[in-house]
Amino acid sequence: MNKAAATKGQAAAGIALPPLPDDLRRQEAHAPVAEGEPVIAILARERQALNRANAR
């Protein structure tokens, strides 16, 4: 279904887009949550994960 949508979009745009690098498709894991851990520490690790994903 994704491939069909991409083909339809390319045909409608009239241009062929280059393939995206594999690192753009990589998923960044969420920060692990341990019981009893301060929320601020979890949020800090989650922010670091988000920054890594945005840096790519």
PDB file with one MODEL, atoms N, CA, C and O in Angstrom:
MODEL        1
ATOM      1  N   MET A   1       0.819  -1.184   0.000  1.00  0.00           N
ATOM      2  CA  MET A   1       0.000   0.000   0.000  1.00  0.00           C
ATOM      3  C   MET A   1       0.873   1.262   0.000  1.00  0.00           C
ATOM      4  O   MET A   1       0.588   2.221  -0.716  1.00  0.00           O
ATOM      5  N   ASN A   2       1.952   1.250   0.820  1.00  0.00           N
ATOM      6  CA  ASN A   2       2.865   2.401   0.847  1.00  0.00           C
ATOM      7  C   ASN A   2       3.524   2.603  -0.507  1.00  0.00           C
ATOM      8  O   ASN A   2       3.673   3.731  -0.975  1.00  0.00           O
ATOM      9  N   LYS A   3       3.920   1.489  -1.137  1.00  0.00           N
ATOM     10  CA  LYS A   3       4.581   1.591  -2.429  1.00  0.00           C
ATOM     11  C   LYS A   3       3.630   2.165  -3.476  1.00  0.00           C
ATOM     12  O   LYS A   3       4.031   2.984  -4.303  1.00  0.00           O
ATOM     13  N   ALA A   4       2.366   1.731  -3.438  1.00  0.00           N
ATOM     14  CA  ALA A   4       1.378   2.245  -4.378  1.00  0.00           C
ATOM     15  C   ALA A   4       1.149   3.736  -4.157  1.00  0.00           C
ATOM     16  O   ALA A   4       1.016   4.494  -5.118  1.00  0.00           O
ATOM     17  N   ALA A   5       1.102   4.156  -2.902  1.00  0.00           N
ATOM     18  CA  ALA A   5       0.912   5.568  -2.603  1.00  0.00           C
ATOM     19  C   ALA A   5       2.105   6.394  -3.072  1.00  0.00           C
ATOM     20  O   ALA A   5       1.937   7.493  -3.599  1.00  0.00           O
ATOM     21  N   ALA A   6       3.314   5.860  -2.878  1.00  0.00           N
ATOM     22  CA  ALA A   6       4.506   6.571  -3.327  1.00  0.00           C
ATOM     23  C   ALA A   6       4.536   6.690  -4.848  1.00  0.00           C
ATOM     24  O   ALA A   6       4.890   7.738  -5.388  1.00  0.00           O
ATOM     25  N   THR A   7       4.165   5.617  -5.529  1.00  0.00           N
ATOM     26  CA  THR A   7       4.131   5.645  -6.990  1.00  0.00           C
ATOM     27  C   THR A   7       3.097   6.644  -7.488  1.00  0.00           C
ATOM     28  O   THR A   7       3.357   7.400  -8.423  1.00  0.00           O
ATOM     29  N   LYS A   8       1.929   6.646  -6.863  1.00  0.00           N
ATOM     30  CA  LYS A   8       0.881   7.596  -7.245  1.00  0.00           C
ATOM     31  C   LYS A   8       1.333   9.030  -7.000  1.00  0.00           C
ATOM     32  O   LYS A   8       1.081   9.910  -7.822  1.00  0.00           O
ATOM     33  N   GLY A   9       1.991   9.265  -5.884  1.00  0.00           N
ATOM     34  CA  GLY A   9       2.481  10.604  -5.577  1.00  0.00           C
ATOM     35  C   GLY A   9       3.541  11.068  -6.548  1.00  0.00           C
ATOM     36  O   GLY A   9       3.544  12.228  -6.961  1.00  0.00           O
ATOM     37  N   GLN A  10       4.440  10.177  -6.915  1.00  0.00           N
ATOM     38  CA  GLN A  10       5.484  10.540  -7.876  1.00  0.00           C
ATOM     39  C   GLN A  10       4.886  10.844  -9.243  1.00  0.00           C
ATOM     40  O   GLN A  10       5.315  11.773  -9.927  1.00  0.00           O
ATOM     41  N   ALA A  11       3.883  10.046  -9.637  1.00  0.00           N
ATOM     42  CA  ALA A  11       3.238  10.284 -10.930  1.00  0.00           C
ATOM     43  C   ALA A  11       2.511  11.624 -10.924  1.00  0.00           C
ATOM     44  O   ALA A  11       2.539  12.351 -11.916  1.00  0.00           O
ATOM     45  N   ALA A  12       1.864  11.949  -9.817  1.00  0.00           N
ATOM     46  CA  ALA A  12       1.149  13.210  -9.730  1.00  0.00           C
ATOM     47  C   ALA A  12       2.114  14.400  -9.708  1.00  0.00           C
ATOM     48  O   ALA A  12       1.813  15.455 -10.266  1.00  0.00           O
ATOM     49  N   ALA A  13       3.261  14.232  -9.070  1.00  0.00           N
ATOM     50  CA  ALA A  13       4.239  15.314  -8.976  1.00  0.00           C
ATOM     51  C   ALA A  13       5.039  15.459 -10.263  1.00  0.00           C
ATOM     52  O   ALA A  13       5.539  16.540 -10.573  1.00  0.00           O
ATOM     53  N   GLY A  14       5.156  14.370 -11.007  1.00  0.00           N
ATOM     54  CA  GLY A  14       5.912  14.415 -12.252  1.00  0.00           C
ATOM     55  C   GLY A  14       7.409  14.372 -12.053  1.00  0.00           C
ATOM     56  O   GLY A  14       8.160  14.652 -12.988  1.00  0.00           O
ATOM     57  N   ILE A  15       7.868  14.028 -10.854  1.00  0.00           N
ATOM     58  CA  ILE A  15       9.301  13.920 -10.597  1.00  0.00           C
ATOM     59  C   ILE A  15       9.576  12.612  -9.866  1.00  0.00           C
ATOM     60  O   ILE A  15       8.705  12.072  -9.184  1.00  0.00           O
ATOM     61  N   ALA A  16      10.776  12.121 -10.014  1.00  0.00           N
ATOM     62  CA  ALA A  16      11.197  10.913  -9.304  1.00  0.00           C
ATOM     63  C   ALA A  16      12.062  11.341  -8.121  1.00  0.00           C
ATOM     64  O   ALA A  16      13.112  11.957  -8.306  1.00  0.00           O
ATOM     65  N   LEU A  17      11.632  11.023  -6.937  1.00  0.00           N
ATOM     66  CA  LEU A  17      12.381  11.401  -5.744  1.00  0.00           C
ATOM     67  C   LEU A  17      13.499  10.403  -5.472  1.00  0.00           C
ATOM     68  O   LEU A  17      13.324   9.210  -5.720  1.00  0.00           O
ATOM     69  N   PRO A  18      14.643  10.860  -4.970  1.00  0.00           N
ATOM     70  CA  PRO A  18      15.717   9.921  -4.643  1.00  0.00           C
ATOM     71  C   PRO A  18      15.340   9.096  -3.423  1.00  0.00           C
ATOM     72  O   PRO A  18      14.546   9.548  -2.598  1.00  0.00           O
ATOM     73  N   PRO A  19      15.894   7.894  -3.294  1.00  0.00           N
ATOM     74  CA  PRO A  19      15.591   7.081  -2.112  1.00  0.00           C
ATOM     75  C   PRO A  19      16.153   7.743  -0.851  1.00  0.00           C
ATOM     76  O   PRO A  19      17.208   8.377  -0.883  1.00  0.00           O
ATOM     77  N   LEU A  20      15.430   7.582   0.250  1.00  0.00           N
ATOM     78  CA  LEU A  20      15.874   8.161   1.521  1.00  0.00           C
ATOM     79  C   LEU A  20      16.956   7.288   2.152  1.00  0.00           C
ATOM     80  O   LEU A  20      16.933   6.070   1.976  1.00  0.00           O
ATOM     81  N   PRO A  21      17.893   7.874   2.873  1.00  0.00           N
ATOM     82  CA  PRO A  21      18.905   7.082   3.582  1.00  0.00           C
ATOM     83  C   PRO A  21      18.247   6.184   4.640  1.00  0.00           C
ATOM     84  O   PRO A  21      17.214   6.538   5.210  1.00  0.00           O
ATOM     85  N   ASP A  22      18.853   5.029   4.893  1.00  0.00           N
ATOM     86  CA  ASP A  22      18.299   4.070   5.847  1.00  0.00           C
ATOM     87  C   ASP A  22      18.205   4.637   7.250  1.00  0.00           C
ATOM     88  O   ASP A  22      17.295   4.279   7.997  1.00  0.00           O
ATOM     89  N   ASP A  23      19.132   5.521   7.628  1.00  0.00           N
ATOM     90  CA  ASP A  23      19.099   6.031   9.003  1.00  0.00           C
ATOM     91  C   ASP A  23      17.869   6.894   9.271  1.00  0.00           C
ATOM     92  O   ASP A  23      17.504   7.090  10.431  1.00  0.00           O
ATOM     93  N   LEU A  24      17.223   7.412   8.233  1.00  0.00           N
ATOM     94  CA  LEU A  24      16.002   8.185   8.445  1.00  0.00           C
ATOM     95  C   LEU A  24      14.822   7.299   8.841  1.00  0.00           C
ATOM     96  O   LEU A  24      13.876   7.757   9.483  1.00  0.00           O
ATOM     97  N   ARG A  25      14.889   6.038   8.452  1.00  0.00           N
ATOM     98  CA  ARG A  25      13.803   5.109   8.766  1.00  0.00           C
ATOM     99  C   ARG A  25      13.998   4.423  10.122  1.00  0.00           C
ATOM    100  O   ARG A  25      13.090   3.760  10.623  1.00  0.00           O
ATOM    101  N   ARG A  26      15.175   4.584  10.706  1.00  0.00           N
ATOM    102  CA  ARG A  26      15.457   3.928  11.979  1.00  0.00           C
ATOM    103  C   ARG A  26      14.598   4.529  13.089  1.00  0.00           C
ATOM    104  O   ARG A  26      14.436   5.747  13.170  1.00  0.00           O
ATOM    105  N   GLN A  27      14.057   3.677  13.931  1.00  0.00           N
ATOM    106  CA  GLN A  27      13.219   4.122  15.040  1.00  0.00           C
ATOM    107  C   GLN A  27      14.065   4.270  16.292  1.00  0.00           C
ATOM    108  O   GLN A  27      14.905   3.422  16.592  1.00  0.00           O
ATOM    109  N   GLU A  28      13.839   5.338  17.006  1.00  0.00           N
ATOM    110  CA  GLU A  28      14.548   5.596  18.266  1.00  0.00           C
ATOM    111  C   GLU A  28      13.699   5.034  19.403  1.00  0.00           C
ATOM    112  O   GLU A  28      12.509   5.335  19.501  1.00  0.00           O
ATOM    113  N   ALA A  29      14.304   4.227  20.252  1.00  0.00           N
ATOM    114  CA  ALA A  29      13.584   3.628  21.369  1.00  0.00           C
ATOM    115  C   ALA A  29      13.257   4.677  22.427  1.00  0.00           C
ATOM    116  O   ALA A  29      13.999   5.641  22.617  1.00  0.00           O
ATOM    117  N   HIS A  30      12.138   4.472  23.107  1.00  0.00           N
ATOM    118  CA  HIS A  30      11.781   5.356  24.215  1.00  0.00           C
ATOM    119  C   HIS A  30      12.672   5.063  25.413  1.00  0.00           C
ATOM    120  O   HIS A  30      13.245   3.979  25.520  1.00  0.00           O
ATOM    121  N   ALA A  31      12.783   6.012  26.291  1.00  0.00           N
ATOM    122  CA  ALA A  31      13.590   5.849  27.498  1.00  0.00           C
ATOM    123  C   ALA A  31      12.932   4.810  28.408  1.00  0.00           C
ATOM    124  O   ALA A  31      11.714   4.828  28.591  1.00  0.00           O
ATOM    125  N   PRO A  32      13.727   3.912  28.973  1.00  0.00           N
ATOM    126  CA  PRO A  32      13.140   2.924  29.887  1.00  0.00           C
ATOM    127  C   PRO A  32      12.662   3.590  31.173  1.00  0.00           C
ATOM    128  O   PRO A  32      13.240   4.570  31.642  1.00  0.00           O
ATOM    129  N   VAL A  33      11.599   3.034  31.721  1.00  0.00           N
ATOM    130  CA  VAL A  33      11.023   3.564  32.956  1.00  0.00           C
ATOM    131  C   VAL A  33      11.214   2.527  34.054  1.00  0.00           C
ATOM    132  O   VAL A  33      10.780   1.382  33.924  1.00  0.00           O
ATOM    133  N   ALA A  34      11.860   2.934  35.123  1.00  0.00           N
ATOM    134  CA  ALA A  34      12.049   2.063  36.281  1.00  0.00           C
ATOM    135  C   ALA A  34      11.174   2.570  37.416  1.00  0.00           C
ATOM    136  O   ALA A  34      11.088   3.773  37.659  1.00  0.00           O
ATOM    137  N   GLU A  35      10.531   1.647  38.104  1.00  0.00           N
ATOM    138  CA  GLU A  35       9.649   2.025  39.202  1.00  0.00           C
ATOM    139  C   GLU A  35      10.443   2.726  40.303  1.00  0.00           C
ATOM    140  O   GLU A  35      11.518   2.271  40.692  1.00  0.00           O
ATOM    141  N   GLY A  36       9.913   3.812  40.786  1.00  0.00           N
ATOM    142  CA  GLY A  36      10.552   4.558  41.858  1.00  0.00           C
ATOM    143  C   GLY A  36      11.569   5.580  41.391  1.00  0.00           C
ATOM    144  O   GLY A  36      12.144   6.299  42.208  1.00  0.00           O
ATOM    145  N   GLU A  37      11.794   5.655  40.110  1.00  0.00           N
ATOM    146  CA  GLU A  37      12.764   6.605  39.565  1.00  0.00           C
ATOM    147  C   GLU A  37      12.120   7.987  39.453  1.00  0.00           C
ATOM    148  O   GLU A  37      10.933   8.079  39.141  1.00  0.00           O
ATOM    149  N   PRO A  38      12.857   9.041  39.694  1.00  0.00           N
ATOM    150  CA  PRO A  38      12.289  10.397  39.569  1.00  0.00           C
ATOM    151  C   PRO A  38      11.823  10.669  38.138  1.00  0.00           C
ATOM    152  O   PRO A  38      12.492  10.287  37.178  1.00  0.00           O
ATOM    153  N   VAL A  39      10.707  11.310  38.008  1.00  0.00           N
ATOM    154  CA  VAL A  39      10.133  11.610  36.698  1.00  0.00           C
ATOM    155  C   VAL A  39      11.073  12.495  35.891  1.00  0.00           C
ATOM    156  O   VAL A  39      11.170  12.337  34.674  1.00  0.00           O
ATOM    157  N   ILE A  40      11.752  13.402  36.529  1.00  0.00           N
ATOM    158  CA  ILE A  40      12.646  14.315  35.814  1.00  0.00           C
ATOM    159  C   ILE A  40      13.773  13.560  35.113  1.00  0.00           C
ATOM    160  O   ILE A  40      14.212  13.966  34.037  1.00  0.00           O
ATOM    161  N   ALA A  41      14.243  12.471  35.709  1.00  0.00           N
ATOM    162  CA  ALA A  41      15.296  11.669  35.082  1.00  0.00           C
ATOM    163  C   ALA A  41      14.770  10.956  33.840  1.00  0.00           C
ATOM    164  O   ALA A  41      15.466  10.860  32.830  1.00  0.00           O
ATOM    165  N   ILE A  42      13.541  10.458  33.920  1.00  0.00           N
ATOM    166  CA  ILE A  42      12.928   9.789  32.764  1.00  0.00           C
ATOM    167  C   ILE A  42      12.719  10.791  31.639  1.00  0.00           C
ATOM    168  O   ILE A  42      13.001  10.496  30.478  1.00  0.00           O
ATOM    169  N   LEU A  43      12.230  11.965  31.978  1.00  0.00           N
ATOM    170  CA  LEU A  43      12.001  12.992  30.960  1.00  0.00           C
ATOM    171  C   LEU A  43      13.313  13.454  30.318  1.00  0.00           C
ATOM    172  O   LEU A  43      13.351  13.749  29.124  1.00  0.00           O
ATOM    173  N   ALA A  44      14.364  13.516  31.097  1.00  0.00           N
ATOM    174  CA  ALA A  44      15.669  13.919  30.550  1.00  0.00           C
ATOM    175  C   ALA A  44      16.164  12.889  29.538  1.00  0.00           C
ATOM    176  O   ALA A  44      16.665  13.254  28.475  1.00  0.00           O
ATOM    177  N   ARG A  45      16.027  11.602  29.865  1.00  0.00           N
ATOM    178  CA  ARG A  45      16.450  10.561  28.922  1.00  0.00           C
ATOM    179  C   ARG A  45      15.567  10.538  27.678  1.00  0.00           C
ATOM    180  O   ARG A  45      16.051  10.291  26.573  1.00  0.00           O
ATOM    181  N   GLU A  46      14.286  10.794  27.857  1.00  0.00           N
ATOM    182  CA  GLU A  46      13.372  10.846  26.708  1.00  0.00           C
ATOM    183  C   GLU A  46      13.742  12.019  25.804  1.00  0.00           C
ATOM    184  O   GLU A  46      13.687  11.900  24.580  1.00  0.00           O
ATOM    185  N   ARG A  47      14.114  13.138  26.393  1.00  0.00           N
ATOM    186  CA  ARG A  47      14.533  14.303  25.615  1.00  0.00           C
ATOM    187  C   ARG A  47      15.817  14.007  24.839  1.00  0.00           C
ATOM    188  O   ARG A  47      15.966  14.433  23.694  1.00  0.00           O
ATOM    189  N   GLN A  48      16.737  13.280  25.463  1.00  0.00           N
ATOM    190  CA  GLN A  48      17.972  12.896  24.770  1.00  0.00           C
ATOM    191  C   GLN A  48      17.668  12.015  23.562  1.00  0.00           C
ATOM    192  O   GLN A  48      18.265  12.182  22.499  1.00  0.00           O
ATOM    193  N   ALA A  49      16.731  11.071  23.730  1.00  0.00           N
ATOM    194  CA  ALA A  49      16.344  10.203  22.623  1.00  0.00           C
ATOM    195  C   ALA A  49      15.717  11.025  21.494  1.00  0.00           C
ATOM    196  O   ALA A  49      15.990  10.779  20.319  1.00  0.00           O
ATOM    197  N   LEU A  50      14.886  11.990  21.849  1.00  0.00           N
ATOM    198  CA  LEU A  50      14.269  12.856  20.847  1.00  0.00           C
ATOM    199  C   LEU A  50      15.322  13.692  20.127  1.00  0.00           C
ATOM    200  O   LEU A  50      15.245  13.865  18.911  1.00  0.00           O
ATOM    201  N   ASN A  51      16.289  14.203  20.850  1.00  0.00           N
ATOM    202  CA  ASN A  51      17.366  14.977  20.234  1.00  0.00           C
ATOM    203  C   ASN A  51      18.188  14.135  19.271  1.00  0.00           C
ATOM    204  O   ASN A  51      18.574  14.611  18.204  1.00  0.00           O
ATOM    205  N   ARG A  52      18.461  12.874  19.644  1.00  0.00           N
ATOM    206  CA  ARG A  52      19.187  11.983  18.727  1.00  0.00           C
ATOM    207  C   ARG A  52      18.389  11.744  17.448  1.00  0.00           C
ATOM    208  O   ARG A  52      18.954  11.760  16.354  1.00  0.00           O
ATOM    209  N   ALA A  53      17.088  11.525  17.575  1.00  0.00           N
ATOM    210  CA  ALA A  53      16.255  11.290  16.401  1.00  0.00           C
ATOM    211  C   ALA A  53      16.193  12.541  15.516  1.00  0.00           C
ATOM    212  O   ALA A  53      16.247  12.437  14.291  1.00  0.00           O
ATOM    213  N   ASN A  54      16.081  13.704  16.126  1.00  0.00           N
ATOM    214  CA  ASN A  54      16.018  14.937  15.355  1.00  0.00           C
ATOM    215  C   ASN A  54      17.364  15.269  14.703  1.00  0.00           C
ATOM    216  O   ASN A  54      17.398  15.892  13.642  1.00  0.00           O
ATOM    217  N   ALA A  55      18.442  14.871  15.311  1.00  0.00           N
ATOM    218  CA  ALA A  55      19.767  15.140  14.749  1.00  0.00           C
ATOM    219  C   ALA A  55      20.000  14.358  13.456  1.00  0.00           C
ATOM    220  O   ALA A  55      20.740  14.794  12.574  1.00  0.00           O
ATOM    221  N   ARG A  56      19.361  13.210  13.363  1.00  0.00           N
ATOM    222  CA  ARG A  56      19.500  12.415  12.140  1.00  0.00           C
ATOM    223  C   ARG A  56      18.804  13.117  11.009  1.00  0.00           C
ATOM    224  O   ARG A  56      18.798  12.620   9.883  1.00  0.00           O
TER     225      ARG A  56
ENDMDL
END
